[in-house]
């Protein structure tokens, strides 16, 4: 073969040979990656349906509630634990509380979220989760949150609240249900609280307050909450399942011989919400078991010189703790001469002088102040 001028070509230059060799090695190195890339493209040839972003948002809070106290509004709600698509929400990171203020005429303002704001509302709190224990104005128990708002509240104004929950990536839920709270004056505390103990119960009575905390007279019916502490110094809990109307309450199912501490607070209805007053002065009650057990029966006495052996059928009551034995000389009164712990039903009376005697047995229960049954039918014996 000859070139254009009829001459045979000469050998290639050394630099060109090295360049061609490097290119060949590069192609061999890239070949596996090209094959894998082709396989990946073949596997991804069919695309799945896109996931709608809104289905990954946290669900909105659905149980926001509010109540007025003397100088604040107390809000409660349950943090969401699911996303909109029903999947578990494991990274709830922030809850924002928004408030709108108006004169209270017309319906409460609608809550529309725009970015991280709620249109027409002011952010009054941002709770980063988990909330540190002891954070002022906030109490958290599991998913339940209680927040106290004291910022610039004015009597007679209406305050509408919503909350928005965010996950760790900043995805925010729709606004919660709205709660509109007219900031009215709550009642003064009730007075004259009395707690009369009974068996497993305490009967409470009190005098309703006559004024609201702003000094105006009370003209509408009030509601009441009874608070009970299981011991002096212990934190109280609400004992009434729901607010009650009458200034009296019977607290049943209590433990006998245990001291309970009670207070009562009054509540005012106002445009669909409640204004809660401060608790009354406390009163204590210690329920007592006052029912004696049934007496023992079938008492039998076997005398011998200097002793009398007694036996009987036990009382049927389950709380019997002991039996007391009584002896009376002929024509005399009964005197207690001994006792045995239940379930024993035998007693030996020793060092008994010769003579004629009557015996009876009673049952005592396990109360802190034991109740004693009537005596068994007596028996008469003669000690030789």
C-alpha positions as CSV (number, residue, x, y, z in Angstrom):
1,X,0.0,0.0,0.0
2,X,1.3,3.4,-0.8
3,X,0.5,6.9,0.3
4,X,-0.8,9.8,-1.7
5,X,2.6,10.4,-3.2
6,X,3.0,6.7,-4.0
7,X,5.3,6.1,-1.0
8,X,4.8,3.4,1.7
9,X,3.9,5.0,5.2
10,X,6.5,4.9,7.9
11,X,6.2,3.7,11.5
12,X,3.9,5.6,13.9
13,X,5.4,8.1,16.3
14,X,6.1,6.9,19.8
15,X,3.8,9.5,21.5
16,X,0.8,8.4,19.4
17,X,1.3,4.8,20.4
18,X,1.3,5.7,24.0
19,X,-1.9,7.8,23.7
20,X,-3.7,5.0,21.9
21,X,-2.7,2.5,24.6
22,X,-4.0,4.7,27.4
23,X,-7.4,5.1,25.6
24,X,-7.7,1.4,25.2
25,X,-7.1,0.8,28.9
26,X,-9.6,3.5,29.8
27,X,-12.3,1.8,27.7
28,X,-11.6,-1.5,29.3
29,X,-11.9,0.0,32.8
30,X,-15.2,1.8,32.0
31,X,-16.9,-1.3,30.5
32,X,-18.2,-2.8,33.8
33,X,-19.6,0.5,34.9
34,X,-21.4,1.0,31.5
35,X,-22.9,-2.4,31.8
36,X,-24.2,-1.8,35.4
37,X,-25.6,1.6,34.3
38,X,-27.5,0.0,31.5
39,X,-28.9,-2.6,33.8
40,X,-30.0,0.1,36.3
41,X,-31.7,2.0,33.5
42,X,-33.5,-1.1,32.4
43,X,-34.7,-1.8,36.0
44,X,-36.0,1.7,36.4
45,X,-37.8,1.8,33.1
46,X,-41.2,1.8,34.9
47,X,-41.8,4.7,37.3
48,X,-44.2,4.4,40.4
49,X,-46.8,7.0,41.1
50,X,-45.5,10.1,42.9
51,X,-46.2,10.6,46.6
52,X,-48.3,13.7,47.3
53,X,-46.4,15.9,49.7
54,X,-49.5,16.7,51.8
55,X,-49.9,13.1,52.8
56,X,-46.6,13.3,54.8
57,X,-47.6,16.3,56.8
58,X,-48.3,15.8,60.5
59,X,-52.0,15.5,61.3
60,X,-53.6,18.6,62.8
61,X,-54.3,18.8,66.5
62,X,-58.0,18.0,66.9
63,X,-58.8,18.6,70.6
64,X,-57.5,22.1,71.5
65,X,-59.4,23.5,74.4
66,X,-59.2,26.6,76.5
67,X,-60.3,27.9,79.9
68,X,-60.0,31.3,81.6
69,X,-58.2,31.6,85.0
70,X,-57.8,34.7,87.1
71,X,-55.0,36.3,85.0
72,X,-54.5,33.8,82.1
73,X,-55.9,31.5,79.5
74,X,-55.0,27.8,80.0
75,X,-54.8,25.8,76.8
76,X,-54.7,22.0,76.6
77,X,-54.3,19.7,73.6
78,X,-52.9,16.3,72.5
79,X,-49.8,16.3,70.1
80,X,-50.3,14.3,66.9
81,X,-48.7,10.9,66.7
82,X,-49.6,10.2,63.0
83,X,-49.1,11.8,59.7
84,X,-51.9,12.6,57.2
85,X,-51.4,9.2,55.5
86,X,-51.7,7.3,58.8
87,X,-48.0,6.5,59.2
88,X,-46.3,6.9,62.5
89,X,-45.1,10.4,63.3
90,X,-41.8,9.8,65.0
91,X,-40.0,13.1,64.7
92,X,-42.5,15.8,66.0
93,X,-40.1,18.6,66.7
94,X,-42.1,21.9,67.2
95,X,-45.6,23.1,68.2
96,X,-46.5,26.7,67.5
97,X,-49.3,28.5,69.3
98,X,-51.1,31.3,67.5
99,X,-53.6,33.8,68.8
100,X,-56.1,36.3,67.4
101,X,-57.6,39.1,69.4
102,X,-60.9,40.9,68.7
103,X,-64.0,42.4,70.4
104,X,-66.0,39.2,70.4
105,X,-68.6,40.1,67.8
106,X,-69.3,37.8,64.9
107,X,-67.7,34.4,64.3
108,X,-64.1,33.8,65.3
109,X,-61.5,34.5,62.7
110,X,-60.8,31.7,60.2
111,X,-57.3,30.1,60.5
112,X,-55.4,29.8,57.2
113,X,-51.8,28.8,57.2
114,X,-49.3,30.6,54.9
115,X,-45.8,29.1,55.2
116,X,-45.0,29.1,58.8
117,X,-47.6,31.7,59.7
118,X,-51.4,31.7,60.3
119,X,-52.9,34.7,58.5
120,X,-54.1,37.3,60.9
121,X,-52.8,35.5,64.0
122,X,-49.9,36.3,66.2
123,X,-47.5,33.6,67.4
124,X,-47.5,33.6,71.2
125,X,-45.5,30.4,71.9
126,X,-43.1,27.9,70.1
127,X,-42.6,24.7,72.0
128,X,-39.5,22.7,70.9
129,X,-39.9,19.0,71.8
130,X,-39.2,17.5,74.1
131,X,-40.1,20.4,76.4
132,X,-37.6,20.5,79.3
133,X,-39.2,19.7,82.7
134,X,-39.9,22.9,84.7
135,X,-40.4,25.1,81.7
136,X,-42.5,28.0,83.0
137,X,-46.2,28.0,81.9
138,X,-45.9,24.5,80.2
139,X,-46.7,21.0,81.5
140,X,-46.3,17.9,79.4
141,X,-47.5,14.4,80.2
142,X,-47.0,12.0,77.3
143,X,-48.7,13.6,74.3
144,X,-50.9,15.9,76.5
145,X,-49.8,19.5,76.8
146,X,-51.0,22.3,79.0
147,X,-49.8,25.9,78.2
148,X,-50.7,29.0,80.2
149,X,-50.9,32.2,78.1
150,X,-50.5,35.5,80.1
151,X,-49.3,37.8,77.4
152,X,-51.2,41.1,77.3
153,X,-54.7,39.8,78.1
154,X,-57.4,42.4,78.5
155,X,-60.8,41.8,80.3
156,X,-63.7,41.8,77.8
157,X,-61.6,40.9,74.8
158,X,-61.9,37.6,72.9
159,X,-58.9,35.5,72.1
160,X,-59.0,32.8,69.4
161,X,-56.2,30.2,69.4
162,X,-54.9,27.5,67.0
163,X,-51.8,25.4,67.1
164,X,-49.6,24.0,64.3
165,X,-47.3,21.0,64.6
166,X,-44.0,20.6,62.7
167,X,-41.7,17.6,62.1
168,X,-37.9,17.7,62.1
169,X,-37.8,18.6,58.4
170,X,-40.1,21.6,58.9
171,X,-43.3,20.1,57.4
172,X,-46.2,21.7,59.2
173,X,-49.7,20.4,59.9
174,X,-52.8,22.4,59.0
175,X,-54.0,24.6,61.9
176,X,-55.8,22.8,64.7
177,X,-59.4,23.4,65.6
178,X,-60.1,26.9,66.8
179,X,-60.9,27.7,70.4
180,X,-62.4,31.1,71.1
181,X,-62.0,32.3,74.7
182,X,-63.7,35.5,76.0
183,X,-61.5,36.8,78.7
184,X,-64.1,37.4,81.5
185,X,-63.6,37.5,85.3
186,X,-63.9,34.2,87.0
187,X,-65.7,33.7,90.4
188,X,-64.1,34.2,93.7
189,X,-63.4,31.0,95.7
190,X,-66.3,29.3,97.6
191,X,-66.3,29.6,101.4
192,X,-67.2,27.5,104.4
193,X,-66.1,24.1,102.9
194,X,-67.0,21.2,105.2
195,X,-65.9,17.6,104.8
196,X,-67.8,15.1,106.9
197,X,-66.3,11.6,106.9
198,X,-68.4,8.4,106.5
199,X,-67.6,4.8,105.8
200,X,-65.6,4.8,102.6
201,X,-66.9,8.3,101.7
202,X,-66.7,12.0,102.5
203,X,-69.7,14.4,102.3
204,X,-68.8,17.9,101.2
205,X,-70.8,21.1,101.4
206,X,-69.8,24.8,100.8
207,X,-71.1,28.3,100.3
208,X,-71.2,29.7,96.8
209,X,-69.2,32.9,96.1
210,X,-71.2,36.1,95.8
211,X,-68.9,38.0,93.4
212,X,-66.5,37.7,90.5
213,X,-62.9,38.6,91.0
214,X,-63.5,42.0,89.4
215,X,-66.0,42.8,92.2
216,X,-69.1,42.5,90.1
217,X,-72.0,40.5,91.6
218,X,-72.7,36.9,90.4
219,X,-76.2,36.7,88.8
220,X,-76.0,33.5,86.8
221,X,-75.7,29.9,88.1
222,X,-72.2,28.6,88.7
223,X,-70.5,25.2,88.3
224,X,-68.1,23.6,90.7
225,X,-65.0,21.3,90.6
226,X,-64.0,19.3,93.7
227,X,-60.3,18.7,94.1
228,X,-59.0,15.9,96.3
229,X,-55.4,15.2,97.6
230,X,-54.8,11.6,98.8
231,X,-52.8,12.9,101.8
232,X,-51.8,16.3,103.4
233,X,-49.2,17.9,101.2
234,X,-49.9,15.7,98.2
235,X,-50.9,17.3,94.8
236,X,-54.7,17.4,94.3
237,X,-56.6,16.0,91.4
238,X,-60.1,16.7,90.2
239,X,-62.5,14.3,91.9
240,X,-65.7,15.3,90.1
241,X,-66.1,13.5,86.7
242,X,-67.6,16.7,85.3
243,X,-68.4,20.1,86.8
244,X,-71.4,20.0,89.1
245,X,-74.2,22.5,89.7
246,X,-75.1,21.9,93.4
247,X,-72.8,23.2,96.2
248,X,-72.5,19.7,97.7
249,X,-70.8,16.5,96.7
250,X,-70.4,13.0,98.1
251,X,-67.0,11.4,97.3
252,X,-67.4,7.7,97.5
253,X,-65.0,4.7,97.1
254,X,-62.4,6.1,99.5
255,X,-60.0,4.1,101.7
256,X,-61.0,4.0,105.3
257,X,-58.6,5.4,107.9
258,X,-56.8,7.6,105.3
259,X,-56.9,11.4,105.5
260,X,-58.0,13.2,102.3
261,X,-57.7,16.9,101.7
262,X,-60.4,18.7,99.7
263,X,-60.7,22.1,98.0
264,X,-63.5,23.4,95.7
265,X,-63.3,26.0,92.9
266,X,-66.2,27.7,91.1
267,X,-66.5,28.1,87.3
268,X,-68.4,30.6,85.2
269,X,-70.0,29.9,81.9
270,X,-69.2,32.5,79.2
271,X,-70.0,32.2,75.5
272,X,-69.3,28.5,75.3
273,X,-66.2,28.5,77.5
274,X,-65.5,28.4,81.2
275,X,-63.8,30.8,83.6
276,X,-62.3,29.0,86.6
277,X,-61.7,30.6,89.9
278,X,-59.1,29.9,92.6
279,X,-59.6,27.0,95.0
280,X,-61.3,27.4,98.4
281,X,-59.6,26.9,101.8
282,X,-58.9,23.2,102.4
283,X,-60.9,20.8,104.5
284,X,-59.8,17.3,105.7
285,X,-61.8,14.1,106.1
286,X,-60.7,10.7,107.3
287,X,-63.3,8.0,106.4
288,X,-63.9,5.3,109.1
289,X,-65.2,1.8,109.1
290,X,-68.2,2.0,111.5
291,X,-69.9,-1.3,110.8
292,X,-69.2,-4.0,113.4
293,X,-68.8,-7.6,112.3
294,X,-71.3,-10.3,113.0
295,X,-70.9,-12.0,116.4
296,X,-69.4,-15.5,116.8
297,X,-71.8,-18.4,117.5
298,X,-72.1,-21.8,119.1
299,X,-69.9,-20.9,122.1
300,X,-69.0,-24.0,124.2
301,X,-67.3,-24.0,127.6
302,X,-65.5,-27.0,129.3
303,X,-64.6,-26.3,132.9
304,X,-61.9,-28.1,135.0
305,X,-60.2,-27.2,138.2
306,X,-58.9,-23.7,137.9
307,X,-59.5,-23.4,134.1
308,X,-62.3,-23.1,131.5
309,X,-61.6,-24.1,127.9
310,X,-63.8,-22.1,125.4
311,X,-64.4,-22.7,121.7
312,X,-66.8,-21.1,119.2
313,X,-67.9,-20.9,115.6
314,X,-66.1,-17.9,113.9
315,X,-67.8,-14.7,112.7
316,X,-68.6,-15.0,108.9
317,X,-67.2,-11.5,108.2
318,X,-63.9,-11.4,106.2
319,X,-62.4,-8.4,108.1
320,X,-62.4,-10.0,111.6
321,X,-59.0,-9.5,113.2
322,X,-59.5,-10.8,116.7
323,X,-62.0,-12.3,119.3
324,X,-62.4,-10.9,122.8
325,X,-63.5,-13.2,125.7
326,X,-65.6,-11.9,128.6
327,X,-66.4,-13.5,132.0
328,X,-69.0,-12.6,134.6
329,X,-69.4,-14.1,138.1
330,X,-72.9,-15.1,139.2
331,X,-75.0,-11.9,139.5
332,X,-72.1,-9.7,138.2
333,X,-71.1,-7.8,135.1
334,X,-69.0,-9.1,132.2
335,X,-65.3,-8.3,132.3
336,X,-62.8,-8.9,129.5
337,X,-60.4,-11.6,130.4
338,X,-58.5,-12.2,127.2
339,X,-58.4,-12.3,123.4
340,X,-57.1,-14.3,120.5
341,X,-56.1,-13.3,117.0
342,X,-58.2,-14.6,114.2
343,X,-58.6,-17.2,112.8
344,X,-58.1,-18.9,116.2
345,X,-61.4,-19.9,117.9
346,X,-60.2,-21.4,121.1
347,X,-59.3,-19.7,124.4
348,X,-58.3,-21.2,127.8
349,X,-59.2,-19.0,130.8
350,X,-56.7,-20.0,133.6
351,X,-56.5,-19.4,137.3
352,X,-60.2,-19.2,137.6
353,X,-61.5,-19.5,141.3
354,X,-64.1,-22.1,142.0
355,X,-67.6,-20.9,141.4
356,X,-70.3,-20.3,138.8
357,X,-69.6,-18.1,135.8
358,X,-71.0,-16.9,132.5
359,X,-68.9,-16.5,129.3
360,X,-69.4,-14.6,126.1
361,X,-67.2,-13.8,123.0
362,X,-67.2,-10.9,120.6
363,X,-65.5,-10.3,117.2
364,X,-63.4,-7.2,116.4
365,X,-62.6,-6.1,112.8
366,X,-59.3,-4.7,111.4
367,X,-60.3,-1.0,111.3
368,X,-57.8,1.5,112.8
369,X,-60.4,2.0,115.5
370,X,-61.8,-1.6,115.7
371,X,-65.5,-2.2,115.6
372,X,-66.7,-4.8,118.1
373,X,-69.6,-7.1,117.4
374,X,-72.5,-7.8,119.9
375,X,-71.6,-10.6,122.2
376,X,-72.3,-14.2,121.4
377,X,-75.1,-16.0,123.3
378,X,-73.6,-16.6,126.7
379,X,-72.8,-20.0,128.3
380,X,-72.8,-20.8,132.0
381,X,-70.3,-23.1,133.7
382,X,-69.3,-24.2,137.3
383,X,-65.6,-24.4,138.0
384,X,-64.9,-27.0,140.7
